[in-house]
Amino acid sequence: MHKLNKKPFKSDLRALHALCEANYARMLRLFPDYENSNVRELTVGGAGVRLEVVERCRYTTIFRLHQKRADSRWLGQLFVEVRAYHDARMLEVGVFQSHRRVAARYQYPNQQMFQQDEKFQQNRFLADWLEHCLANGRVELNLNLRAGSA
C-alpha cells in the first residue's frame, strides 16, 4: 500500500488581493458618500442592511456591515467588520460574525475547524454579499418637498 503524496496547501495571494480590490470597488458603489456620512441603510430582499463608518483615518476606514432582520430568507443576521485601505484600494474582512482576526491560512484540522483558506472564503462571501446588495438593494429617499416650491 503506498502513501498518498498530498501537496501542501498554498495560499493564493494574487487571488486574495484581486478579491479585496474588487470588494473595495463594490463597497464604494454601495456607500459612495462614506467620507461625509456615517451611515447608509438599504433594504435587500426584505432585510434591512446597515453600512456604518466606525473609524476614519488618513489611509483607512473601518466599516461595520449589519443585516438586521432575522426572518430574512437569504441570510438572517449578519455582522461583518471590514477595513478599507484607500492607498491600496483594497477592502478586507476583519471580523466575521463573532470571529476576530482570521489568519491567512490554517493547518487542517484545527480546534476552531477553520478551513485552510478561511480568510479567502470570508472575503469571497463578502464579495457575494456586496454583489447581492448591489443587485437587489433599495435605498429609501427622504424627499422633503415644501408646498408651493417648484
C-alpha positions as CSV (number, residue, x, y, z in Angstrom):
1,M,0.0,0.0,0.0
2,H,1.5,3.4,-0.9
3,K,1.2,6.6,0.9
4,L,-0.7,9.3,-0.9
5,N,1.5,12.3,-1.5
6,K,-0.7,15.2,-0.6
7,K,0.6,18.6,-1.8
8,P,0.9,21.2,1.0
9,F,-1.7,23.9,1.0
10,K,-0.6,27.2,-0.6
11,S,-2.5,30.5,-0.2
12,D,-3.1,32.3,-3.5
13,L,-2.1,35.8,-2.5
14,R,-2.9,37.2,-6.0
15,A,-6.4,35.9,-5.9
16,L,-6.9,37.3,-2.4
17,H,-5.6,40.7,-3.4
18,A,-7.8,40.8,-6.6
19,L,-10.8,39.9,-4.5
20,C,-10.0,42.6,-1.9
21,E,-9.6,45.2,-4.7
22,A,-12.9,44.2,-6.3
23,N,-14.6,44.4,-2.8
24,Y,-13.2,47.9,-2.4
25,A,-14.9,49.0,-5.6
26,R,-18.2,47.2,-4.6
27,M,-18.2,49.0,-1.3
28,L,-17.6,52.4,-2.9
29,R,-20.6,51.7,-5.2
30,L,-22.8,50.9,-2.2
31,F,-21.6,53.7,0.0
32,P,-20.2,56.4,-2.2
33,D,-20.6,59.2,0.3
34,Y,-18.8,57.4,3.2
35,E,-16.5,60.4,3.7
36,N,-19.4,62.7,4.5
37,S,-21.9,60.3,6.0
38,N,-21.6,57.8,8.8
39,V,-24.5,55.5,7.9
40,R,-26.1,54.1,4.8
41,E,-29.2,52.0,5.1
42,L,-30.9,50.0,2.4
43,T,-33.4,47.2,2.0
44,V,-32.3,44.0,0.4
45,G,-34.9,41.3,-0.2
46,G,-37.0,42.4,2.8
47,A,-34.0,42.6,5.1
48,G,-32.6,45.8,6.5
49,V,-28.9,46.4,5.8
50,R,-26.9,49.0,7.6
51,L,-23.4,50.1,6.5
52,E,-21.7,52.2,9.2
53,V,-18.4,54.0,9.4
54,V,-16.8,53.1,12.7
55,E,-13.4,54.8,12.3
56,R,-11.8,57.1,9.7
57,C,-8.1,57.6,9.4
58,R,-6.0,59.1,6.7
59,Y,-5.4,55.9,4.7
60,T,-8.0,53.6,6.2
61,T,-11.7,53.4,7.1
62,I,-13.3,50.7,9.2
63,F,-16.9,49.8,8.3
64,R,-19.5,47.7,10.2
65,L,-22.0,45.9,8.0
66,H,-25.2,44.5,9.6
67,Q,-28.1,42.6,8.1
68,K,-30.8,43.3,10.6
69,R,-33.8,41.1,10.2
70,A,-33.7,37.5,11.5
71,D,-36.6,36.3,9.3
72,S,-34.8,37.1,6.1
73,R,-34.9,34.1,3.7
74,W,-31.4,34.8,2.2
75,L,-29.2,35.1,5.3
76,G,-30.8,36.2,8.5
77,Q,-28.5,38.0,11.0
78,L,-25.1,39.1,9.7
79,F,-22.3,41.1,11.2
80,V,-19.1,41.9,9.4
81,E,-16.4,44.5,10.1
82,V,-14.2,45.4,7.2
83,R,-11.2,47.7,6.8
84,A,-10.7,49.8,3.6
85,Y,-7.2,50.6,2.7
86,H,-7.5,53.7,0.5
87,D,-3.9,53.9,-0.6
88,A,-4.0,50.2,-1.8
89,R,-7.7,50.4,-2.9
90,M,-8.5,47.2,-1.0
91,L,-11.2,46.1,1.4
92,E,-10.6,43.2,3.8
93,V,-12.7,41.4,6.3
94,G,-11.5,41.9,9.9
95,V,-14.4,40.4,11.9
96,F,-16.9,37.9,10.5
97,Q,-19.8,37.2,12.8
98,S,-18.0,36.7,16.1
99,H,-14.6,35.5,14.8
100,R,-11.8,38.0,15.2
101,R,-8.6,38.2,13.3
102,V,-8.6,35.3,11.0
103,A,-5.2,34.1,9.9
104,A,-4.3,33.9,6.2
105,R,-4.1,30.1,6.5
106,Y,-4.6,27.3,9.0
107,Q,-3.4,23.8,9.5
108,Y,-6.2,21.4,9.0
109,P,-7.8,20.1,11.1
110,N,-7.6,22.7,13.8
111,Q,-9.5,23.3,17.0
112,Q,-11.7,26.0,15.6
113,M,-12.4,23.9,12.5
114,F,-11.4,26.8,10.2
115,Q,-10.7,25.9,6.6
116,Q,-7.2,26.2,5.4
117,D,-8.2,29.3,3.3
118,E,-10.7,30.7,5.8
119,K,-9.6,34.3,5.2
120,F,-10.1,33.9,1.4
121,Q,-13.5,32.3,2.0
122,Q,-14.7,35.1,4.2
123,N,-13.6,37.7,1.7
124,R,-15.3,35.7,-1.1
125,F,-18.5,35.6,0.9
126,L,-18.3,39.4,1.4
127,A,-17.9,39.7,-2.4
128,D,-21.1,37.7,-3.0
129,W,-23.0,39.6,-0.3
130,L,-21.9,43.0,-1.7
131,E,-22.9,41.9,-5.2
132,H,-26.3,40.8,-3.8
133,C,-26.7,44.2,-2.2
134,L,-25.8,46.0,-5.4
135,A,-28.2,43.9,-7.5
136,N,-31.1,43.9,-5.1
137,G,-30.6,46.8,-2.6
138,R,-33.0,49.7,-2.4
139,V,-32.4,53.0,-0.7
140,E,-35.3,55.0,0.6
141,L,-35.0,58.6,-0.5
142,N,-36.3,61.1,2.0
143,L,-37.5,63.9,-0.1
144,N,-38.8,66.8,1.9
145,L,-40.6,69.0,-0.7
146,R,-42.1,72.2,0.5
147,A,-45.6,73.0,-0.6
148,G,-45.6,75.7,-3.3
149,S,-41.9,75.4,-4.3
150,A,-41.2,74.4,-7.8
